[in-house]
């Protein structure tokens, strides 16, 4: 989200932006417009004239500005997709947790011992038998309904 906002700021305000962050593991991540190096160099030299002027490389190369704009839009689209997928993943995690709470068996397959596995197998067998019984009932009622319709048609003829 931070890189996305920095990109939007750079795009909308024609600002030069640089962000460098380090993960807890010490891995660096950076974002810069036009580049981290250019912004850092400008900040370190504190050249007041360059602070208010447009960088020479952007003035000299308008196609570069168009390319940066195109890449910025592409980055925004990718970041939006990433954010949507992260939300989707969170929703799926919540759904799995909720299903596990409703379930008789609240453990993952790796947490189940032999006794629990035998109990689960027995429960699955009972469920299978109930499903077969229900299917038979549905088939029987369907057959009776079909016979009654056929009898009604014959009586009308």
N, C-alpha and C positions, 0 to 999 in steps of 0.2 A: 504494500500500500504506500509505503514511503517513497519508493522509486517511481511509482505511478504518479503520485502527487508532484514529485520533482519534475517529471517529464511534462506533465500538464502545465506547470508553472513556466518551464522553459519554452514550451510551445506557445502558450497564450500570451506571455509577457515578453517574449524574445529575451528572456533572462539567461544568463550563464549560470549554470548550477552544477555543483559537484557534491556527491555524497559518498562517503566511505564508511562502511560498518564492518565489524568483525563478529563472527559467530562465536558462541561459547567455546567452540573447539579451536578458535584462532584463525579460521578461514576468512579471508577478506572478500567483501562484495562491494562493488562500486557502480556508480552511475554518474555520468558527466555529459553536459551539453555546453559547448561542442565536444569537449572531452575532459576527463578528470585532470589530465596533465595541463591542458591549456588554462583551466580555471585555477588550478593550484599555482601555476607559474604566475598568473596575473595577481593572485592574492599575495604571493610571497614577495613579488617585486613592488607591489603597491604603487604602480605607475598610475597617477591620477588621470592622465590623458587617456590611457587605454581603458580606464574604468567607465568612462562615459561614451566612448566611441564603439562602433561596431567592429569586431575583429576583422583584420585584413583578409584572412582566408575565406570568410563568409562573403565579403564584398567582392572579392576577386573571382569567386566561383559560385554564381547563382544556382547552378545545377546541383552543387553540393547542398545548398539550403533545401532545395526541393527533395533531394534524396534523404536528408535528415528528417524532413517533415513526413515523407512516406514511411521511413523506418519508425518514426515516432507513432504514427497511426497503427502500424503493424504491431509494435510493442504493446500499445494500449489494447488492441484486440486480443493479443495473446494473454496479457495480464487479466483481462476480463474473463477469458475462458478458464484460466487457471483459478481465478477466484470462484467461478461458478462450480468448477470441479471440486474445489476444496469444500464448498458448502454442501455439495452433493455427497461427498465422502462423510462429512459430519452427520448429515441426515441419515445415511445408511448405517453409520456406527450407532446412532441413537435408535434406529429401528431394530438393529440386531440386539442391542441391550434390552429394549422393551420386549422383544420376542422371547429373549432368554428369561426375563422376569416372569412372563406369563407361562413359560414352559414348565413342565414337571421336571425336566432335566435342565438344570441351570448351569451346567458345566460345559466347557468345550470338549471336543473329542479327545484332546490330549490330556485332559484332567480326569477322565473317567477311569475308574478301576474296573477289574474283572467282574465283580459282583454287580456294579452299576450297569455294565455293558450287558450282562445277562438279563437284568431287569428291563433294560431298554429294549432288548430283543423280544422279551415276553410282551411288553406293552405294544410294540410294533405288530406282533402277531395278532393281539387282541383287536387292534385298530383295523388290521386287514380283514379279520373275520366280520367286524361290524360293517365295514364298507361292502363286503360281499353280500351280507344279509340285506343291507339297505338297497343294493342294486337289484337283488331278487324281488324285494317288495315293489320297487319302482317298475320292474318289468311286468310283474303280475298285475299291478293296477293299470299299466299301459295296455296290457292284453285285454283286461276286462273292459276298459274304455273302448277299445277298438271293436270288441265283440258287440258291445251295446250300440255302437254307431251302425255296425252292419245290420243288427237286428232292427234298428229304427228304419233304415233304408229299405229293408225287405218288407217291413210292415206298411210302409208308405206306397210300395209298388203294387 
